[in-house]
Amino acid sequence: MSLSQIEKKRLNHDLQVIYDRIRKREYIMTDFSQDNRFNIPDRTKEFFNYLDSYCDTWKTLSKIFNKLNVKNYDNVVDLCSGWAPKVTLWFFYSDYSKNLILLDKDKKSVWKLINFMKLFKPQFKLKKQNFDVFWNFDFKSLFIVWNHIIDDLIVSYYWKKFNYNISDLYISEKNLLKCWNNILNSWESFKIDISVILFNIFDKLLWENWIIILSQYQSMIEYLLDLENVTKYNKEVLYKIKELFLNTWKYEDLSDISFQVLKSKKDAFSALECIILKKKIWQ
Ligand SMILES: C[S@@+](CC[C@H](N)C(=O)[O-])C[C@H]1O[C@@H](n2cnc3c(N)ncnc32)[C@H](O)[C@@H]1O
């Protein structure tokens, strides 16, 4: 049987995808050909693989949280919490009994997360607030966790600025790649802009004695789609934000804590991928 040009092109593409999956050992995670078929054991295993990776994140964060006695804070904000129980599970396992506020512009994600956490009957109160961080928003908390959100905020800001529909972004690999290509190729200065915008939002919000933890590390999507440049870009934004915070002299750098506790290769992120700042009491 001879193949047409378009068949050859598509076959070539499929083989390249299979080659990449073998190279990255992705068949350990899932059987892609069965993805849309009935295969309960594989589906279940895939679900637990995800849960494992969420647990890796909260276990890593827990080392920092314990050092900072987060348990004693009356209110903690999980900023842009999304739907995955990464930060929330720590509060369950540590017997936290106060208020955890989930802040995200997407109501459905927050509901999914609250419903999932209800399965565990946590002692703490889960509160939700739906805001877009680029618009007016306000909350009262002494402790803010900002886990892996720089990439989402960059994309959300950029996509909106150019009048694209944000809901198209995460459902299409093509759109996500297009967005990042635009950001990486045409806009070196955008890196500075977005860092200043994010810094200004938080500097206005943070009160004296407030602590903020910002972590940004390689995501599963960045790994699967070979987006090393995106990972690098996001980390540069993280460090630019830190520099802006410290240049005001209003913040104490507590990042040394992560160097003390994040020493294992099993940690979801390294000390270099996390910053911790506390707003000083102004004399
Ligand atoms: C994919 S989640 C990942 C972050 C999450 N902290 C984690 O560790 O899994 C990103 C979340 O950021 C939210 N988000 C993106 N842009 C936002 C914005 N401008 N304001 C508020 N939430 C935003 C999205 O709705 C989404 O639920």
Ligand as a Chemical Component Dictionary entry (heavy atoms), coordinates in Angstrom:
data_LIG
# 
_chem_comp.id                   LIG 
_chem_comp.type                 NON-POLYMER 
_chem_comp.pdbx_formal_charge   0 
_chem_comp.three_letter_code    LIG 
# 
loop_
_chem_comp_atom.comp_id 
_chem_comp_atom.atom_id 
_chem_comp_atom.alt_atom_id 
_chem_comp_atom.type_symbol 
_chem_comp_atom.charge 
_chem_comp_atom.model_Cartn_x 
_chem_comp_atom.model_Cartn_y 
_chem_comp_atom.model_Cartn_z 
_chem_comp_atom.pdbx_ordinal 
LIG C1  C1  C 0  -3.534 25.704 36.726 1  
LIG S1  S1  S 1  -3.771 26.464 38.289 2  
LIG C2  C2  C 0  -2.140 26.231 38.925 3  
LIG C3  C3  C 0  -1.786 26.954 40.171 4  
LIG C4  C4  C 0  -2.048 26.253 41.488 5  
LIG N1  N1  N 0  -1.620 27.142 42.540 6  
LIG C5  C5  C 0  -1.285 24.941 41.601 7  
LIG O1  O1  O 0  -0.236 24.886 42.266 8  
LIG O2  O2  O -1 -1.762 23.942 41.042 9  
LIG C6  C6  C 0  -3.805 28.155 37.822 10 
LIG C7  C7  C 0  -4.998 28.868 38.395 11 
LIG O3  O3  O 0  -4.742 30.279 38.302 12 
LIG C8  C8  C 0  -5.966 30.922 38.075 13 
LIG N2  N2  N 0  -5.710 32.244 37.499 14 
LIG C9  C9  C 0  -5.073 32.523 36.335 15 
LIG N3  N3  N 0  -5.059 33.858 36.123 16 
LIG C10 C10 C 0  -5.689 34.432 37.192 17 
LIG C11 C11 C 0  -6.013 35.766 37.540 18 
LIG N4  N4  N 0  -5.683 36.778 36.732 19 
LIG N5  N5  N 0  -6.667 36.008 38.704 20 
LIG C12 C12 C 0  -7.022 34.982 39.517 21 
LIG N6  N6  N 0  -6.771 33.671 39.224 22 
LIG C13 C13 C 0  -6.109 33.408 38.078 23 
LIG C14 C14 C 0  -6.697 29.994 37.104 24 
LIG O4  O4  O 0  -8.104 30.209 37.162 25 
LIG C15 C15 C 0  -6.274 28.609 37.597 26 
LIG O5  O5  O 0  -7.246 28.019 38.428 27 
# 
loop_
_chem_comp_bond.comp_id 
_chem_comp_bond.atom_id_1 
_chem_comp_bond.atom_id_2 
_chem_comp_bond.value_order 
_chem_comp_bond.pdbx_ordinal 
LIG C1  S1  SING 1  
LIG S1  C2  SING 2  
LIG S1  C6  SING 3  
LIG C2  C3  SING 4  
LIG C3  C4  SING 5  
LIG C4  N1  SING 6  
LIG C4  C5  SING 7  
LIG C5  O1  DOUB 8  
LIG C5  O2  SING 9  
LIG C6  C7  SING 10 
LIG C7  O3  SING 11 
LIG C7  C15 SING 12 
LIG O3  C8  SING 13 
LIG C8  N2  SING 14 
LIG C8  C14 SING 15 
LIG N2  C9  SING 16 
LIG N2  C13 SING 17 
LIG C9  N3  DOUB 18 
LIG N3  C10 SING 19 
LIG C10 C11 SING 20 
LIG C10 C13 DOUB 21 
LIG C11 N4  SING 22 
LIG C11 N5  DOUB 23 
LIG N5  C12 SING 24 
LIG C12 N6  DOUB 25 
LIG N6  C13 SING 26 
LIG C14 O4  SING 27 
LIG C14 C15 SING 28 
LIG C15 O5  SING 29 
# 
